[in-house]
Amino acid sequence: MLGSTHGTLTTDSRRARVIACGEQPGPAVHGRPAAPDDLDVSGRPLYADVPDLDRFFRPESVAVVGASDAEGRPNTGVTRQLVGWAERVGARLHPVHPTRETVFGLPCFPSVAELPEQVDLAVLLVADPLPVIEQLAETKVKFAVVFASGFAETGEAGAAAQERLAAAVARSGRSGRSGREGVRLLGPNTNLNAFEHFRDDLPGPAIALITQSGHQGRPVFALQELGVRLSHWAPTGNEVDLETADFLSYFAERPEVGAIACYVEGLKDGRSFLLAADRAARRGVPVVVVKVGRTETGARTAASHTGKLTGADEVVDAAMRQYGVIRVDGLDELQDTAALLARARPPQADGVVVYSISGGTGAHAADLATRAGLRLPPLSAAKQAELHQWIPEYLNVANPVDNGGHPVGDWRGRKIIDAILDDPAVGVLICPITGPFPPLSDRLVQDLVDAAERTDKLVCVVWGSPVGTEPAYRDVLLGSSRVATFRTLANCVTAVRAHLDHHRFVSDYHSPFDQAPRTPSPSFRKAQLLIRPGQQLSEHAAKQLLRAYGIRVPREQLVTSAAAAVRAAGLVGYPVVMKASGARIAHKTELGLVKTGLTSASQVRDAYRELTDIARYEGVDVDLDGVLVCQMVERGVEMVVGMTHDDLFGPTVTVGLGGVLVEVLHDAAVRVPPFGEDQARDMLAELRGRPLLDGVRGRPPADLDALVEVVLRVQRMALELGDDLAELDINPLVVLPWGQGAVALDALAVCR
């Protein structure tokens, strides 16, 4: 396991400054600096203020710096759009230009210093925004938008220019417990998406949209043409100040927002994003994200486009899953999943029924739904008998339900749908319509819409035809806010799975930030004495580190002679394992530096000589400090538990199948601290090798509770020693049969 090792302020020194000096260290929470009671034991924030963005999205007054109405100028089109937007939101707009008296008939002012009032929002249409930001600070403008590109996305020179811009924004405010006052900046390298025309005639909860590349939000914005309401669009650009997390926190608090859709290329700060996702989870607001960077190529492209760091994808995936963020791959999935989550009511049951006029269509849909993890329970015998009142006996109605076609053309069609929806085990009805077949499809669609209006259960229609102009689709399906309409079965089952998972998640959600440790444990002081900055610890020293945190290790002694080895073996108890021990020895087995199953004094003496000879051999570059004589532990499942560092999220904890399997199968799960016991158990459930822990081929089940306890203790080490410890591997951790615990047979620790 590899971790980054760039130097930072140590956890202990940071904590000492907080406690002893009252200093305000660590990352600032949004709107104010972090106070000691806002920080976890690692010095990271546990709380983030929600920025007040009301005056950004609904300003009373707007200044457009660099405004123009000259034909053929790029700024003219932008100014025209801003004038129209200001009229729609009821804002007074003030053009600013040094040489113009009017712009589009509005009085123009030569500089922001001469504006007739304090404005809420300044939109900068200038190539160099830095001088203007400094002027805006003096006039106490609340928000500014910088469209200009040429910053961190362009390389080193642009990154330096962005740093100067960030410094100017930071200087504009003063910090205090009441909140930060000063200019809040959107951009640079952003666009006009926040000032689009949002329809106000659509009912129901809305989608709020966050994008780091404006065009990637177009499919979601276009949902308005299908009757789905959009309330906001935040194009964050390079995020020199306002970031994705700010808008995520703000949208989670908005009563009109039913779901938040995001297109993310890179996150500015991992902890800020998790705090925002935590806020959404507490309020039950679903967050659906396309996060690029799943591949090396995608990650490299994202970094060059936005100038932000892209975290390791496995960690990003796990962190989002921890906080209930729904990650999808395609923009079509983002569109469909967000629309369903925004408008669907909480499920009354998780049973899914597929209903169709074709046995083949039903079977295909059932396959896709089951593969997506949806539960398709067989309908009861009584319910099947009820359905056979209207459906021929030879057709299958267990689930999927095949009506054969003809019943949908008359009064029987509605009876069938109502009977399915009345089953208390059914929470979702999926009806695939592969193509228009008037008049039957017209009647079927109308019956589905009418049934959906009378139930709180989710009714989904998959209109599979590439043609979308039929009245049944255009006027009836799209005209209903109670039916979720899809064009593909794949997107339908993805969205339904997300809907059920989201409500299951939030119903049991407890924020890990509420229980995160704020003060160091007694183990921390013991462990600090073992840290050797910049060095890899020997196995013996690494095990002492584990012992300090209550993680069980075998009985063992470190010896420097064959005679001492024999005495140690007698004390440890035969059979024993012997290993060469040294700070530079990482893979002992490959070097022949491990001897197992030794049962006599003569074997121990021979093993000692052989191990020391190998260690001194010219081709083996090790720094031997002795030989470990260890208790031999058998009859368990070999696991690996460890910690490493992610550049975006900081310390992470990993658990997986251990021994040689960790490098062969790559079967591991990861979490970002803090997390609780429930997440530790979820990590085990994600492993493909999870059945090994339950006992296979007559082997007894492993002690899962002990394994979970080790994961939680390693998490505590990650939180308390994260700035001192670059990486830790416990491999193998042998999980013994139920009730017998777990033992760390080997450990690797690398200090920062």
Salt bridges, closest charged atoms under 4 A:
ASP12 OD1 - ARG525 NH1 3.01
GLU23 OE2 - ARG17 NH2 2.66
ASP38 OD2 - ARG32 NH1 2.90
ASP38 OD2 - ARG177 NH1 3.88
ASP40 OD2 - ARG271 NH2 3.23
ASP49 OD2 - ARG32 NE 3.01
ASP54 OD1 - ARG254 NH1 3.20
GLU60 OE2 - ARG55 NH2 2.81
ASP69 OD1 - ARG100 NH1 3.57
GLU117 OE2 - ARG92 NE 2.93
GLU117 OE2 - HIS94 NE2 2.73
ASP120 OD2 - ARG55 NE 3.74
ASP120 OD1 - LYS142 NZ 3.38
GLU134 OE2 - ARG171 NH2 3.39
GLU181 OE1 - ARG174 NH2 2.93
GLU196 OE2 - ARG218 NH2 2.67
ASP201 OD2 - ARG199 NH2 2.95
ASP241 OD2 - ARG180 NH2 3.70
ASP241 OD2 - ARG184 NE 2.90
ASP246 OD1 - HIS30 ND1 2.84
GLU253 OE2 - ARG279 NH1 3.11
GLU253 OE1 - ARG283 NH1 3.39
GLU256 OE2 - HIS232 NE2 3.91
GLU256 OE2 - ARG254 NE 3.27
GLU265 OE2 - HIS305 NE2 3.84
ASP278 OD2 - ARG282 NE 2.72
GLU296 OE2 - ARG300 NH1 3.74
ASP313 OD2 - ARG294 NH1 3.52
ASP313 OD1 - ARG327 NH2 2.60
ASP317 OD1 - ARG294 NH2 3.95
ASP317 OD2 - ARG321 NH1 3.52
ASP317 OD1 - ARG327 NH1 3.12
ASP329 OD1 - ARG294 NE 2.71
ASP350 OD1 - ARG375 NH2 2.77
ASP350 OD2 - ARG504 NH2 3.97
GLU386 OE1 - LYS383 NZ 3.01
ASP410 OD2 - ARG412 NH2 2.96
ASP418 OD1 - ARG414 NE 3.03
ASP418 OD1 - ARG454 NE 3.12
ASP422 OD1 - ARG454 NH2 3.01
ASP447 OD2 - ARG443 NE 3.76
ASP456 OD1 - ARG345 NH1 2.23
ASP475 OD1 - ARG474 NE 3.06
ASP501 OD2 - ARG497 NE 2.59
ASP501 OD1 - ARG504 NH1 2.85
ASP514 OD1 - ARG282 NH2 2.98
GLU539 OE2 - LYS543 NZ 2.65
GLU539 OE2 - LYS579 NZ 2.88
GLU539 OE1 - LYS588 NZ 3.03
GLU556 OE2 - HIS540 ND1 3.16
GLU556 OE1 - LYS543 NZ 2.72
ASP606 OD1 - ARG609 NH1 3.66
GLU610 OE2 - LYS595 NZ 2.86
ASP621 OD2 - ARG584 NH2 2.74
GLU677 OE2 - ARG681 NE 2.98
GLU686 OE2 - ARG321 NE 3.12
GLU686 OE2 - ARG671 NH2 2.43
ASP694 OD1 - ARG690 NH1 2.48
ASP705 OD1 - ARG681 NH2 2.66
GLU709 OE2 - ARG713 NE 3.03
GLU720 OE2 - ARG716 NE 2.66
ASP723 OD2 - ARG14 NH1 3.38
ASP746 OD2 - LYS588 NZ 3.14
